[in-house]
């Protein structure tokens, strides 16, 4: 294996060139980035082998997933992406070629989403780990959205489809090598443009669906001091989730608690729903799935009125609840 500094140099060579606003890029003691006179949103997200991905994941896919997951947090704020910083923990036995593949995955997402990887660190670790810090900017003339703005009487909406990432994980565990089937796990796409469009359209609270729609709705409810009711039958369930499930209710369970779809769950006034759909454009589906009520917590209702468990991923337990 290369020395630490040779490895860092080799990794940096794989990344896109720094943006104009970065005065001192990766390779120095710290990155120097010009202030841009706008509010910033900063997030830290880590992926760890054995928790967020398995040894079956191609290393390039791990790099893609690590950066995409962090950028999804910026999407949930309605932010423009700026810089990313990557701390890489490397266990014994990982080859240089594996790490260069990781860098290629990072570079692929960075180039596609317009992000500069401006710095980071490499160190030994018990498990392969990528901790990614991303900095985003408030759009010019726009606004950033938190989880805490939902109000009673508003509706709950979600972009795209749910359950596809959980279905992809089931496919991987079943031995599938079909690229399109595994793409939700190997190449997730953060909804950066959609997040900015929804923020401009007036959503009041927003979160990315990383732990599961039910669990992530709990975060909005808690931050906003409200109760959220979700109608399971209105959830946009991905076709792959239906195909990988034993029945309709099992498919809905994947949509509610599967997680890692990186869609956006938001609240807004009912009279802004049409404007929000139009802001997203014809390429992105927006589904009304529930409502905001007085109280606390989240209720997921089946078509027959039964309450379903919101579930979701617990990072400290390393498992899904519900």
N, C-alpha and C positions, 0 to 999 in steps of 0.2 A: 504493500500500500504506500502511496505517496505520503510525504510529510504533510503536516497540517497546512502549511502555507502554500505548498505546491498544489494540494488538493483544492484549497480555496481559489487559487488562481485558475485552476482547470474548470471549476464550477462556474466562476464568473464569466469565463470565455463563452459558456453556453447560453448566457442570458442576453436579452435585448440590450442595446446601448441605453445609457441613462437619458432621461428626458432633459429638456433645456433648463428646467428649474433646479436641477441637482448640480450644485457647484462641486461637491466632493463626493464621488460615488463609492461603491463598495471597494474595500482594499485599504482604507485608512482606519484610524481609531474610531471615527464616527462619520456618518454621512452628514453633509451640509446641504440643506434644502432651503431655497429662498422662500420667505414668508409671502403669502399671496393675498393677505387681507380678507380672508373669508374664514368662517368657522370651520373647524376640522372635526371629523369623527374618527376615532382610533379604536381598533379592535384587535384582540389577540385570540388566536384559535390554534389548537394543537391537534395533531393526529398521531396516534401511537399504535404500533404494530401489536396485534392481539386485542386491541380495544376498538379501533376505528377501521382497521383493515387487516387482512390475513396474509400469510406468506404467499397465497395464490395470486395476490395482486401484482401485476407487472409494476416494476419500479417507476416507470414513466407515468403510469396511472396514479401511483401514490403522490407524485409531485403535482399532477393536475388536481387531484382531489384536495390536497392540502391548501393550495392557493385559492381554489374555487370556494372552499368552505369559508375561508376568511373573508373573501370578497362578498360572499352572500350576506354577511353581517352588514357590510356597507350598503348593499342593495336594500336591506330592511330599513335603513335610515334615510333612503333616498339620496345617497351621497354619490358624488363623482369619485372614481378611484384615483388615487395618487401614487404613493409609494408602498412597497412591501419590504419587510425585513424578515429573514428566515434563519431561525436557529435550528441546526441539524444535529441530532444526537445519534451517534453511530455505534452499534454493538460490535463485538468481536465477530469476525467471519464475514462481514459485508465487504464486498470487493469494490475497488475504485469504479469499475464499469457500472455497478449498481447505482452508485452515487451520481455518476454522470447521467444515467438514465433519469434519475430523480430530477436533476437540473433541467434536462430536456423537457420534462413534464411541466415544471415551473415556467420555463421559457415559453412553452406553447400557450399556456393560459395568460401569462403576462403580455405576450404579443397580441393575443386576440382581444384582451380587455383593456389594453392601453395602460398597463401598470409598469412602473420601473421597480425592479428589485434592487434597492439602494444599499443593502448591507445585510449583515447576519453574523453567524458564528457556527463553528463546527467543534464538537467535543465528543468524547466517549460517553456512552449511555447504555443502560441495561437492555433497552429495546430501541428499535429504529423509531425515531421521533422527529417530527417536523413541527416546530412552533412558529407560526406565522403572525407577524404584526402587520396590519394594513392601516394606512392612513387615507381617509377620504375627505373630500371638500364639499361644503354646501354649494349647490349649484348657483351660478349668478342669478340674482333675482328670485331664487327659489327658497326652499326651506328643508330642514332636516326633521325627520319624524321619529318619535320615541315610541315605547310600548305603553306609555301612561296617559294617552289622550282620549281613550274611548269613553263615550257617554251613553247613558240609558236612552233607548229609542233608536240607536244606530243599527246598521246591519253589518254582518260579518261576511267578508268575501275572501276568495283565494284564487290565485292565478294557476293556470295550467292544470295538471292532473296530479293525483296523489297515489302513492303505493308503488310507483314504478321502481324506485330505488330498492325497496324491500324485496320486490319480485326479482330484481337483478341479483340480489344477494342469494336468494333461494336458488336461482338458476346457476350461479357460480358454485354453490355447495352441491348442486346436483351434477356438476361436471360439464356444464355448458361452456362452449368456447365461441358462441355466436356473438360477434362484435356488437350488433345492434341491440341484442338482448342484455348485454352487460354494460352498455354505455352509461346508464344512469349511475352506476357505481364507478366505472373507470374514467368517465369524462363528464362530470356534472357541470351544468351551466348556471352560474349565478345570474339572477334576474336584475342586473344593474340598471338597464334602460327602463325596465318595467317599474322598478322602485322609484326612479326619478319621475316617471310619468304619473304614478299614483300619488306621490307627494304633491306634485303640481295640481293634481285633480282634487285634492282636499281630503285625503284619508287622514284620520285622526290618530290612529295607532297602527303600528305595523311590526311584523316579526318574520324572520325567515323560518320555513318549516325544516328544521334540522333534527329535532328530537321526536317529531310526530305532531300532526295537526292538533290533536287533543292536548298534548303536553304543552305545546307552544301557545295555544289559546289560554292555558292556565296562567302563563306569564303575563299576557296582556290583561287578563281579568285582575290579577293581583296588583299589577302596576297602576291600573286605572281605578281600582276600587269598585268593580262592577262584577256582575255574573254574566257569563256567556253561555248561550244555548245553541248547540249545533244540531242540525237535522242530518242524521247519517245518510238518509236517502238522497240528499242533495249534494253530497260530496262527489267531486269529479274523480272517479276511480279509474286509474290507468288500465288499459286493456291487458297489459302484462300481469297486473295484480289479479285480475279476474282469471286469467289463464293458469296462474300458479296457485290458485286457491281452490279449496274443496267445495266452495259454494259462495253465494252472494254475501253472506254475513262474514265469512272469513276474508273475502276481498275487502269489505268495508273496514275490517279490523286492521288490515295492512295499510289502508289509506289513513286511518285515524292514528295509528301508533307506529307505523313503519319507520318514518323519519328519513332524513337525508335526501328528500326530494328537492330541497332548496327552492321551493316555491315561496310565494309571499302571502301571508295571512294578514288581513287588515280590517279595520272598521271605518265606516264612514256614514254620513247622513244618507237616508234613502234617496233624497232628491239629488245626490251627487253620483248615484250609481251609473246612470247612463253616460255621464261625462267621463267617469273613470274608465268605463269600457271603451269609449271612443278614444281616450288618451292612449290606451294600450295598443290600439290598432287591431286589424283583423288577424294578425299572426299570434296573438296571445289571448287565450280564453280567460274570462273573469266570471267566476261562479259565486252567486249568493248562497251561503251555506248556513246562516244562522242570524242571531240577533243579540243585542246587548240589553241586559235587564238589570234591575236592582238586585243587590245581593252580592254573593261572592262565589268564586270557583267556576267550574265548567260542567255543564250537563250535555251529554251526547245522547240524543233520542233516536231510537230505532223507529221504523215505520209504524210498528204496532204500539208505540208509546213506552216501551221498555227503556230504561236507562242503561247505556253502555259505558264501560270503563274507558276514560280518555287515554290511559296508557302513556307510552313514550319511553325514550331512552334515558336512563339515569347514569351519568358519567362516573359517579363515585361507586355505584354498584356494578357498573360494567354490564348492565342487563336492561331489558325492557320491563317496565312495570305494567300491570294490568293483565 
